[in-house]
Amino acid sequence: MVFCPDRFLSEANSAFILSDQKRYGQFLMNFLYQKHPEVVVPEKADCFYDNSKVKEFLQFIYTLSC
């Protein structure tokens, strides 16, 4: 499956709203791994444990194209 940042973010945000998770960064990383396990996020953009890295995560995924 081809990775499209806009589609991924739209699906992730919709799923996050319906989830009971509190941490957005952790949710994004889990959702990315579930949908696109082939995408490897660099440590500086890994927001699993640190929500302050969400900006770097978003910048990273937008370097990938559909």
N, C-alpha and C positions, 0 to 999 in steps of 0.2 A: 504494500500500500504506500502510495506517495504521501509524504508529509506536507501539509499545507498549514502554515502558522495561523491564518485567519480562521480556518475551519476548526483546527485543534482548540484554539482559545474560545471560540463560540461554544463548542461542545463541552469543554472543561468548565466554563462559567455556568452553563445551564445545569450541569451535573453537580457543581459545588453548591449552588443555591438549594438544590433538593437534598443535599447530603446533611449529615449531622456533624461533619467535621468542622473544627474551629480554625485550624491553621491552613491558610490558603496555599502557602508554599509547599507544605507537605502534600496537600491534595494534588497540586499541579504535577509534582514529581511522580506520584503514584499513578495518576491518570496518564501521563506521558509514557511511563513504563508499560502500562496495560495496553495502550493503543499503539505505541510505536517503540517497542523494545530495542529497535535498531539505532535509535537516537541516543548518543552518549553526550551527556551534559558535562561540561568542564567544571571543575571544583569551584571556580570563582562564580559560577552561575547556578550552583546547586543550592536550591532554596528549601530542601527537605527539612533541615533543622533550623533554618534562619530565614524568617519572612523578609528580612531586610534585603535579601538577595533576589527578590521577585523581579525587580527592575532589570537586573543582569540576566535573569532567566529569560525574560521577555525579549531583551535585546538579542540574546543568543538564538532563540527559536526563530526570530525574524531574519537571521542570517541564512537560515535554511529556506529553500524555496519549493513551491509546488510545481 
